[in-house]
Amino acid sequence: MSDQSSAAPNWQKWILVLGVLAIVVALVVVVRVGKQQDSIQNQSADPFKGPEDAKVVVEEYSDFQCPACAGAAPVLSDIAKQFPEQVKVVYNDFPLTRTHRHAYAAAVAGQCADAQDGFWAWHDFTFAAQDDWSTVQDPTGAFTSYAASAGLDVDVFGECVKGNDTVDLVDEDIREGESLNISGTPTIFVNGERFVGDSYAILFDMVSAAVSEAYGQEALLPVSSEDVETSDGSEEGELVSEQNDD
């Protein structure tokens, strides 16, 4: 009798402990998701590199599944490096959903990375591995692995992606792009003026001219357009744009 009576309290004790642990885990999840939601609600600006108040603003409308955008990414990164105090490079989502089946999901995931202030690292990993995830049935696992490589909290990232928490931010970018009559990616603006050149060297010269006008000739670094990294490693650095299918 004494053995049976002592066993019952032990089981009750373990049930109580497990119950408390379950509550603690649930509270941790709620707090983390709550912080993620607060971050997304405060995420009013598009991801950018450079000074927030820069006088020269380069805006790109891009699609993570677009090969031409993958080519433009290192060029724009190089421009940001060449003019770290004068140029702000802004990323806007414009997924070509008729052409690229994973483009919208990638845009949503990118905004989830931005909610943790890890957009640019995730951006670089995702573009670099574009050929890998573009052909899979479900790229969510790949996006999560890039989040891990970028040093993000993958649990929070996963909940954000799964819950489509950032679709409003993506849709806002799309509406903005449509209002500017954008139909292909990448589309680039320098201080509101659409870039219509056919090479990245010309884009660099356009940015350099804007920097010179805004800050004076002395603000220009001793580099030429020939030093800009091109989309495909070619000498010409030809600029290509991909269109949404009708």
Secondary structure, DSSP 8 states (H G I E B T S, - for coil): -HHHHHHHHHHHHHHHHHHHHHHHHHHHHHHHHHHHHHHHHT--S--EES-TT-SEEEEEEE-TT-HHHHHHHHHHHHHHHHSTTTEEEEEEE---TTT-TTHHHHHHHHHHHHHTT-HHHHHHHHHHTHHHHTTSS--HHHHHHHHHHTT--HHHHHHHHHTTTTHHHHHHHHHHHHHTT--EE-EEEETTEE---SBHHHHHHHHHHHHHHHH-GGGS-S--GGGS--SSS-SS-B---EE---
